[in-house]
Amino acid sequence: MISTKTRKQGNSLVITLPAKLGIKEGEEFHIIKKENGTVALIPKVEDFFESAKEGEFYFPELGVDYTPHGGELDEL
């Protein structure tokens, strides 16, 4: 198990991550702190749809004729 400590830097706390974890310099993360104190770092990913042109991700050849009705995830 890898462990680290926080340290004070200005008005912030810093957590140093060992290079052997393979995290690249400048990589960005979303930070989530749960009620039980767990801190999770979620890598930010590029939003492929942010600059998409209308119809760019439309593939009629897949033959899918589906219109979502709003409760799809409720069925999982």
N, C-alpha and C positions, 0 to 999 in steps of 0.2 A: 504494500500500500504506500502510495506517495503522500507525503504531508507537507504543508507549508504554513507559514504564519503571516498574519497581516502586519503591516507597518504603516506608520503615519508619514504622509508626504503632503505638506501644506495643510489644506482643510479636508483631505481625502485619506482613505485607507487604501493601501495597495496590497494585492495578493500576487506574489511572484509564482509563475507557472514554469516548471522545469522544461527545458528545451526537448527532452526526450519524449514529451507528449506529442511532439510533431506539430505544434501550433505555430503558424507563420506570423512573423512580425507584421503588424498593421491589420491583422484579421479582426473583424468586428463581431460582437456577440450581443444578443439580447440577454438581460440578466433577470432571473426570476428567483424570488425568495419566498419559500413556502412557510406556512404557519409553524411547522416543526423546526425551522431554522435552516433547512436544506437550501443551498444556493446552487442554481443550475445556470450554466452558460450555454446558450443555444446559438450556434453560428448563424449569422445573417446570410441569407442567400439572395441572389439577384432575382428581382421580380420580372420574369420573362414576359409578362403581359403588360407591364407599365408603358412601354413604348410601342406596343403592337398596333398594327394598322387594322382597321375593321375587316373582318373575314380572314385574317392571316392564319388563325388556328381553327378554321372551319374545314372539315374533311368529309364532304358528302359521300365520298366513295366508301366510307366505313358503313354506310347504310343504317345509321342510327337515327331513328325518328323518335326522339325522346324529349319531352318537355317536363322539367322538374316541377313538382307541385308544392315543395316546401317542407315536407316531413321525411325526406329520404334518410337522414341520419337517425331519426327516431326509431327506424326499423332495425337498426343494428343491434 
